[in-house]
Amino acid sequence: MSTTEAPTTGQIPDEVARRIVTPEGHVDEPALYEAYRWLREHVPLGVGRVEGYDPVWLVSKHADIMEIERNPTIFSSAGGPDEPGGNNPILQNQAGDAFTKSLTGGNLRILDAIPYLDPPEHTRLKDVAVDWFRPANLKGYEDRIRGSAREAMEELAVKDGEFDLIQDWLLAFPMHVIMTLFGVPREDEPQMHALSQEFFGTDDPDVKKPDVEVTPEAAAEQFANAIQGFYGYFDALVEDRRANPKDDLAGLISNAKVDGEYLSKGYCFGYFVAIATAGHDTTTTSIATGIDELLRRPDQLALVREDPKNIGGLVNEAIRWASPIKHFVRRAEEDAVISGQEIRKGDRLMLLYQSGNRDADVFDDPDTFDLTRRPNKHIAFGYGPHACIGQHVAKLEMKIFFEEFLPRIESIEAAGPTKVAQSNFGGGLKKMPVRSTAA
């Protein structure tokens, strides 16, 4: 069935479900966004059935995603205690789920990190660092972030000519910023980068180790190995910060206490893994997306060059456009009704943030990149209790980056086709050949 045809039974065509559910389906972004559009117009909330995966509700509309996100008691991230096995907020295939359970004794929860938890456990852990991430506190770090941005611009000037903007340059900036705030020494940043790439790139052949077969089991094993690699590094970091407290994010989390006791190392590790992965990978993707769209839209580039006040709009639109965390999965802990559809206890729902951020019910001309868009009610950072704790860091970092980047580039143009990561969870542009001249 063509994706332009409406179903007669309310079912999702196989080609649409596969495009959205499988990592391979995300490589062709125009086809992916067409599949999202088809869902919103024909089956905005329906069950996707893909061979090798458990059936999952595909939630494509902005309003439905928000309703589910604001009700974590009914739609659980962790998976409540009444049904065994828990929930993994990152969709895996059946083989990946089986491998995860083999490591955890039968539970899909592989990390004690905020995205894997529900209130009140989620609230207690989030409260440990929530004040640190507030805009008022982050003002004290603006000079440090700007210094990192200016250092990056000096490196860019040396690359004057043709190069891959992401692989040869951009990846290093968000990583250095978040690791500096975190308290990780610069010499350890390559190790953090390698582990982060393994964490997000479990289904991407370009990130697979050459001697590893591309299978569902191998993908799940790579994910688990990346987590263990992080744990090995962060165990020493926690011990150091408890013995020698420092005024950095690692020190804050390592020495946090709940009910008079240190956070368990498992909770510390979960915090650290989330910061070391999403804290830079998503920002890299959003910045690269913003630059790519400016190259495609000279009118938008002219707007932001003429008036730097438009940078705030550029940041928000780049985040909406990229939606670098593509989904989270929730599990229904009781029967519920969403948009007239009966959801049964135990059903799993895949919240499609990229689709919600192209919903014509919320955004005028949603498939046009427009940095003057007002309002811009994107949900790229999630919504409700699970709204991203680091969103203000990301937006500040992007704002400073573009303030330093735009005046230092006389010209920049595409020098070849871009390439997108093969992932249904996190990522976007991963290769972006450009030709630039420094100002």
C-alpha positions as CSV (number, residue, x, y, z in Angstrom):
1,M,0.0,0.0,0.0
2,S,1.3,3.4,-0.9
3,T,1.7,5.8,2.0
4,T,-0.6,8.2,0.2
5,E,-3.5,5.7,0.5
6,A,-5.8,5.7,3.6
7,P,-6.4,2.3,5.2
8,T,-9.9,0.7,5.2
9,T,-9.6,-0.8,8.6
10,G,-7.7,1.8,10.6
11,Q,-4.5,-0.3,10.4
12,I,-1.0,1.1,9.9
13,P,0.5,-0.2,6.6
14,D,3.6,-2.3,7.1
15,E,5.8,0.1,5.2
16,V,4.8,3.0,7.4
17,A,5.2,1.0,10.6
18,R,8.7,-0.3,9.5
19,R,9.8,3.2,8.5
20,I,9.1,4.5,12.0
21,V,9.9,1.6,14.2
22,T,13.1,0.2,12.7
23,P,16.5,2.1,12.9
24,E,17.0,1.5,9.2
25,G,13.8,3.4,8.4
26,H,15.3,6.6,9.9
27,V,18.2,6.9,7.4
28,D,15.9,8.4,4.7
29,E,14.5,11.5,6.5
30,P,12.1,12.7,3.8
31,A,10.5,9.2,3.7
32,L,10.4,9.2,7.5
33,Y,8.7,12.5,7.8
34,E,6.2,11.4,5.1
35,A,5.4,8.4,7.2
36,Y,4.9,10.6,10.2
37,R,2.6,12.8,8.2
38,W,0.6,9.8,6.9
39,L,0.1,8.7,10.5
40,R,-1.1,12.1,11.7
41,E,-3.6,12.3,8.9
42,H,-4.9,8.7,8.8
43,V,-4.1,6.8,12.0
44,P,-2.8,9.3,14.5
45,L,-2.9,6.7,17.3
46,G,-2.6,3.1,16.1
47,V,-0.7,-0.1,16.8
48,G,2.5,-0.7,14.8
49,R,3.2,-4.3,14.1
50,V,6.7,-5.0,12.8
51,E,8.3,-8.4,12.6
52,G,10.8,-8.9,15.4
53,Y,9.3,-6.2,17.6
54,D,6.5,-6.4,20.1
55,P,3.4,-4.5,19.0
56,V,3.5,-0.8,20.1
57,W,1.1,2.1,19.9
58,L,2.5,4.8,17.6
59,V,1.6,8.2,19.1
60,S,2.0,10.8,16.4
61,K,0.0,13.9,17.6
62,H,1.3,16.7,19.7
63,A,-1.7,16.8,22.0
64,D,-1.7,13.0,22.6
65,I,2.0,13.0,23.4
66,M,1.5,15.8,26.0
67,E,-1.5,14.0,27.6
68,I,0.5,10.9,28.0
69,E,3.6,12.8,29.3
70,R,1.6,14.6,32.0
71,N,0.3,11.4,33.4
72,P,3.3,9.3,34.5
73,T,1.1,7.3,37.0
74,I,-0.9,5.9,34.2
75,F,1.7,5.9,31.5
76,S,4.9,4.7,33.2
77,S,8.5,5.1,32.1
78,A,9.9,2.5,34.5
79,G,7.0,0.0,34.3
80,G,5.0,-0.4,37.5
81,P,5.3,-3.2,40.1
82,D,2.1,-5.0,39.1
83,E,3.5,-6.5,35.9
84,P,6.9,-8.2,35.8
85,G,9.7,-7.1,33.5
86,G,9.4,-3.3,33.8
87,N,9.7,-1.0,30.8
88,N,12.5,0.2,28.7
89,P,11.9,3.8,27.6
90,I,14.1,3.1,24.5
91,L,12.4,0.8,22.0
92,Q,14.4,-2.3,21.2
93,N,13.4,-5.3,19.2
94,Q,12.5,-8.6,20.9
95,A,16.1,-9.9,20.7
96,G,17.4,-6.8,22.3
97,D,14.8,-7.0,25.1
98,A,15.7,-10.6,25.7
99,F,19.4,-9.8,25.9
100,T,18.7,-6.9,28.3
101,K,16.6,-9.2,30.5
102,S,19.5,-11.8,30.5
103,L,21.7,-9.1,32.1
104,T,19.3,-7.8,34.6
105,G,17.6,-10.9,35.9
106,G,14.4,-10.4,33.8
107,N,13.9,-6.6,34.0
108,L,14.0,-4.2,31.0
109,R,15.3,-1.4,33.2
110,I,19.0,-1.4,32.6
111,L,19.9,2.0,34.0
112,D,19.0,3.9,37.3
113,A,18.8,7.1,35.2
114,I,16.0,9.8,35.3
115,P,14.5,8.7,31.9
116,Y,14.0,5.2,33.3
117,L,12.2,6.2,36.5
118,D,8.8,7.2,37.7
119,P,7.7,9.6,40.6
120,P,8.4,9.5,43.5
121,E,11.8,7.8,42.7
122,H,12.2,10.0,39.6
123,T,11.4,13.2,41.6
124,R,13.9,12.4,44.4
125,L,16.7,11.8,41.9
126,K,15.8,14.8,39.7
127,D,15.7,17.1,42.7
128,V,19.4,16.3,43.4
129,A,20.6,18.6,40.6
130,V,17.5,20.5,39.4
131,D,18.6,23.8,40.9
132,W,22.0,23.5,39.3
133,F,20.3,23.4,35.8
134,R,18.1,26.4,36.4
135,P,18.8,29.5,34.2
136,A,19.7,31.7,37.1
137,N,22.5,29.3,38.1
138,L,23.7,28.8,34.6
139,K,24.4,32.5,34.2
140,G,27.5,31.9,36.2
141,Y,28.8,29.5,33.5
142,E,28.2,31.7,30.5
143,D,31.8,33.0,30.3
144,R,33.2,29.5,30.5
145,I,30.9,28.3,27.7
146,R,31.8,31.4,25.6
147,G,35.5,30.7,26.1
148,S,34.9,27.1,24.8
149,A,33.0,28.5,21.8
150,R,35.8,31.0,20.9
151,E,38.4,28.3,21.2
152,A,36.3,26.2,18.8
153,M,36.1,29.1,16.4
154,E,39.9,29.4,16.4
155,E,40.1,25.8,15.4
156,L,37.5,26.4,12.6
157,A,39.6,29.2,11.2
158,V,42.5,26.7,10.7
159,K,40.1,24.4,8.8
160,D,39.4,27.2,6.2
161,G,38.4,25.3,3.1
162,E,36.5,22.0,2.6
163,F,35.9,19.6,5.5
164,D,33.2,17.6,7.3
165,L,31.7,20.2,9.7
166,I,30.4,17.5,12.1
167,Q,33.1,14.8,12.2
168,D,36.1,17.1,11.7
169,W,35.0,19.9,14.0
170,L,31.6,20.3,15.6
171,L,31.5,17.1,17.7
172,A,34.3,18.4,20.0
173,F,32.6,21.6,21.1
174,P,29.4,20.3,22.9
175,M,31.5,17.5,24.4
176,H,34.1,19.9,25.8
177,V,31.4,22.2,27.2
178,I,29.5,19.5,29.0
179,M,32.6,17.7,30.3
180,T,34.0,21.0,31.5
181,L,30.9,21.7,33.5
182,F,30.8,18.1,34.6
183,G,34.4,18.1,35.8
184,V,35.9,15.5,33.5
185,P,39.5,16.3,32.4
186,R,40.0,17.3,28.8
187,E,42.4,14.3,28.2
188,D,39.5,12.0,29.0
189,E,37.0,13.6,26.5
190,P,38.0,11.2,23.6
191,Q,37.1,8.2,25.9
192,M,33.7,9.8,26.7
193,H,33.1,10.5,23.0
194,A,33.8,6.9,22.0
195,L,31.5,5.5,24.7
196,S,28.8,8.0,23.8
197,Q,29.0,7.0,20.1
198,E,28.7,3.3,21.1
199,F,25.7,4.2,23.4
200,F,23.7,6.0,20.7
201,G,25.0,4.1,17.6
202,T,24.0,0.5,18.5
203,D,22.1,0.1,15.2
204,D,24.4,2.2,13.0
205,P,26.9,0.2,10.9
206,D,29.3,3.1,10.9
207,V,29.6,2.9,14.6
208,K,29.8,-0.9,14.9
209,K,33.2,-2.3,15.7
210,P,34.6,-3.9,12.5
211,D,34.7,-7.4,14.1
212,V,31.1,-7.3,15.4
213,E,28.3,-8.8,13.3
214,V,25.3,-6.5,12.8
215,T,22.6,-8.3,14.7
216,P,19.9,-7.3,17.3
217,E,21.8,-9.2,19.9
218,A,25.1,-7.5,19.0
219,A,23.3,-4.1,19.2
220,A,22.0,-4.8,22.7
221,E,25.4,-6.1,23.7
222,Q,27.2,-2.9,22.4
223,F,24.7,-0.8,24.4
224,A,25.3,-2.8,27.6
225,N,29.1,-2.7,27.0
226,A,29.0,1.1,26.6
227,I,27.1,1.4,29.9
228,Q,29.7,-0.8,31.6
229,G,32.5,1.3,30.1
230,F,30.9,4.4,31.6
231,Y,30.5,2.7,34.9
232,G,34.1,1.8,35.1
233,Y,35.2,5.4,34.5
234,F,32.5,7.0,36.7
235,D,33.2,4.7,39.7
236,A,36.7,6.2,40.1
237,L,35.2,9.7,39.6
238,V,32.6,9.2,42.4
239,E,35.3,8.0,44.7
240,D,37.5,10.9,43.9
241,R,34.8,13.5,44.4
242,R,33.8,12.0,47.7
243,A,37.4,12.0,48.9
244,N,38.2,15.4,47.3
245,P,35.0,17.4,46.8
246,K,35.0,19.9,44.0
247,D,32.6,22.6,42.9
248,D,31.4,20.9,39.7
249,L,28.5,18.8,38.6
250,A,30.2,15.6,39.3
251,G,31.0,16.8,42.8
252,L,27.4,17.9,43.4
253,I,25.9,14.5,42.4
254,S,28.6,12.3,44.0
255,N,28.1,14.0,47.4
256,A,24.3,14.4,47.2
257,K,22.4,12.7,50.1
258,V,18.8,11.6,50.3
259,D,17.5,10.8,53.8
260,G,21.0,11.3,55.2
261,E,22.6,8.7,52.9
262,Y,24.8,9.2,49.8
263,L,23.1,8.4,46.5
264,S,23.9,4.8,45.6
265,K,26.6,4.5,42.9
266,G,23.9,3.1,40.6
267,Y,22.0,6.4,40.7
268,C,25.2,8.4,40.4
269,F,26.2,6.4,37.3
270,G,22.7,6.8,35.8
271,Y,23.0,10.6,36.2
272,F,26.5,10.6,34.7
273,V,25.6,8.5,31.7
274,A,22.6,10.7,30.9
275,I,24.8,13.8,31.1
276,A,27.7,12.3,29.1
277,T,25.5,11.1,26.3
278,A,22.4,13.3,25.8
279,G,24.3,16.3,27.2
280,H,26.4,16.6,24.1
281,D,25.1,14.3,21.3
282,T,21.7,16.0,21.2
283,T,23.3,19.5,21.2
284,T,25.6,18.5,18.4
285,T,22.7,17.3,16.3
286,S,20.6,20.4,16.9
287,I,23.5,22.8,16.1
288,A,24.3,20.8,12.9
289,T,20.7,20.9,11.9
290,G,20.5,24.6,12.4
291,I,23.6,25.2,10.2
292,D,22.3,22.8,7.5
293,E,19.0,24.6,7.3
294,L,20.7,28.0,7.1
295,L,22.6,26.7,4.1
296,R,19.4,25.5,2.5
297,R,17.6,28.8,3.3
298,P,19.7,31.8,2.4
299,D,16.8,34.0,3.5
300,Q,17.0,32.6,7.0
301,L,20.8,33.0,7.1
302,A,20.3,36.7,6.0
303,L,17.8,37.3,8.8
304,V,20.1,36.0,11.5
305,R,23.1,37.8,10.1
306,E,21.3,41.1,10.0
307,D,19.9,40.9,13.5
308,P,21.5,38.7,16.1
309,K,18.3,39.0,18.2
310,N,17.0,36.3,15.8
311,I,19.5,33.8,17.3
312,G,17.0,32.8,20.0
313,G,14.5,31.9,17.4
314,L,17.1,30.0,15.4
315,V,17.9,27.9,18.4
316,N,14.3,27.0,19.1
317,E,13.5,26.2,15.5
318,A,16.7,24.1,15.1
319,I,15.7,22.1,18.1
320,R,12.1,21.6,16.8
321,W,13.4,20.6,13.4
322,A,15.9,18.1,14.7
323,S,14.0,16.7,17.7
324,P,17.2,14.8,18.4
325,I,15.6,12.4,20.9
326,K,13.1,10.8,18.6
327,H,11.0,8.8,21.0
328,F,10.5,7.5,24.5
329,V,8.3,4.5,25.3
330,R,5.7,4.4,28.1
331,R,3.8,1.5,29.4
332,A,0.1,1.7,30.5
333,E,-0.3,0.8,34.1
334,E,-4.1,0.7,33.8
335,D,-6.8,0.8,31.1
336,A,-7.1,4.3,29.6
337,V,-8.6,6.1,26.7
338,I,-6.5,8.5,24.5
339,S,-8.3,10.3,21.6
340,G,-11.0,7.7,21.7
341,Q,-8.7,4.8,21.5
342,E,-8.9,2.2,24.3
343,I,-5.4,1.5,25.7
344,R,-5.1,-1.7,27.8
345,K,-3.0,-2.2,30.9
346,G,0.4,-3.4,29.8
347,D,0.3,-1.8,26.3
348,R,3.4,0.1,25.3
349,L,3.3,3.5,23.6
350,M,6.0,5.0,21.4
351,L,5.9,8.8,21.7
352,L,7.0,10.2,18.4
353,Y,8.4,13.6,19.2
354,Q,9.6,14.3,15.7
355,S,6.1,13.8,14.5
356,G,4.5,15.9,17.2
357,N,6.8,18.7,16.3
358,R,5.5,18.7,12.7
359,D,1.8,18.7,13.8
360,A,-0.2,21.2,11.7
361,D,-2.7,21.5,14.6
362,V,0.0,23.2,16.6
363,F,2.5,24.7,14.0
364,D,1.6,26.9,11.0
365,D,3.4,25.6,7.9
366,P,5.2,22.9,10.0
367,D,7.4,21.6,7.2
368,T,9.1,25.0,6.7
369,F,12.1,25.9,8.8
370,D,11.3,29.4,10.1
371,L,13.4,31.0,12.8
372,T,10.8,33.8,13.2
373,R,8.2,31.2,14.3
374,R,6.2,32.6,17.3
375,P,5.1,30.8,19.3
376,N,7.2,27.7,19.0
377,K,5.6,25.1,21.3
378,H,7.9,22.3,20.4
379,I,8.2,19.2,22.7
380,A,11.7,18.2,21.7
381,F,12.6,18.3,25.4
382,G,9.6,16.2,26.4
383,Y,6.8,17.5,28.6
384,G,5.6,17.2,32.1
385,P,7.7,15.5,34.9
386,H,10.0,14.0,32.3
387,A,10.9,17.3,30.6
388,C,14.6,17.4,30.0
389,I,16.5,18.7,33.0
390,G,19.3,19.9,30.8
391,Q,17.3,21.9,28.3
392,H,18.5,25.3,29.5
393,V,22.1,24.3,29.2
394,A,21.5,23.1,25.7
395,K,19.7,26.3,24.6
396,L,22.4,28.5,26.3
397,E,25.2,26.6,24.6
398,M,23.5,26.8,21.2
399,K,22.9,30.5,21.6
400,I,26.5,31.3,22.5
401,F,27.7,29.0,19.7
402,F,25.8,30.9,17.0
403,E,26.7,34.3,18.5
404,E,30.4,33.3,18.0
405,F,30.0,31.3,14.8
406,L,28.1,33.6,12.5
407,P,30.4,36.7,12.6
408,R,33.4,34.5,12.0
409,I,32.2,32.9,8.7
410,E,32.5,35.0,5.5
411,S,30.9,32.2,3.5
412,I,29.8,28.6,3.9
413,E,28.2,26.2,1.5
414,A,27.4,22.5,1.2
415,A,30.3,20.5,-0.4
416,G,28.5,17.2,-0.8
417,P,25.5,15.2,0.5
418,T,24.8,14.9,4.2
419,K,24.4,11.6,6.0
420,V,22.0,10.7,8.8
421,A,22.6,8.2,11.7
422,Q,20.8,4.9,11.5
423,S,18.9,5.1,14.8
424,N,15.2,5.2,15.8
425,F,16.1,6.8,19.2
426,G,18.8,9.5,19.2
427,G,20.6,11.3,16.5
428,G,20.2,12.9,13.1
429,L,22.9,14.4,10.9
430,K,26.3,12.7,11.4
431,K,28.2,13.8,8.2
432,M,28.0,17.3,6.7
433,P,30.7,18.2,4.1
434,V,31.0,22.0,3.7
435,R,33.2,24.5,2.1
436,S,33.9,27.6,4.1
437,T,35.8,30.8,4.2
438,A,36.6,32.5,7.5
439,A,35.8,36.2,7.9
